[in-house]
Amino acid sequence: MKDLLKYDDTQIFKYDNLVLAVIYTIGHIFVAMACNRIITGASLDMAAADAFIEPIINGFWFYFLLVFLKKIIQERLDKSNSSLSKINVGIYLAVIYTIGHIFIAMTCNRLLTGAPLNLAAIDALIEPMVNGVWFFLLFEVFNKYKARVNSAAGKSSKNPDKESFSPSKLAPINNKKNLD
């Protein structure tokens, strides 16, 4: 079977976005726990609880915005004659979501860890910034790794090198070297 499958017949990174999302999520949880522990002094178990519970609540907040508030905002923008009505509803939703996200993060941190509100607010602002850096680093490292693997394995089947081109045994009709 190995003789039948060449590099250009398979996809190495078929699920790369899913893998990247899982790695990011795991890292996000650890970043949230570390930030909470460092900034507020919360115990590890309470920091972990906050790192799991707060994103779930924010997921419901996100859903609420998309299902209920989006329609209301869109209707009000359509009725309005101001210059603000020309702005995309997505900008309004993003601002409202961000304010709600910070409020939810502060509240969860305060209720779960018992941290003072000022430290909970600092954590609610700092942790997303650190996760943004985590996202950027992961994205860059993954793309460099992917490029290195792709260049080491040769060109893809869509653009093969002439020297490394060998017909596939799976599709001999479509992979002729010389077409007359």
BELQUI-V663251 format. One record per pair of residues at least 24 apart in sequence whose C-alpha atoms are under 7 Angstrom apart, sorted by sequence separation. I is the first residue (numbers start at 1). J is the second residue. D is the distance in Angstrom with one decimal. If there is no record, write none. Layout:
I_J_D, I_J_D
//
This chain:
65_93_7.0, 62_97_6.8, 58_101_6.2, 54_105_6.1, 54_108_6.1, 50_108_6.5, 50_109_6.2, 50_112_6.4, 46_112_6.3, 47_113_6.9, 46_113_5.5, 42_113_5.7, 40_115_5.8, 40_119_5.6, 39_119_6.5, 40_120_6.8, 39_123_6.2, 36_123_6.2, 35_123_6.6, 35_127_6.0, 32_127_6.1, 31_131_6.6, 28_131_6.1, 24_135_6.7, 8_156_5.4, 8_157_4.5, 4_168_7.0, 4_169_5.7, 4_170_6.3
//
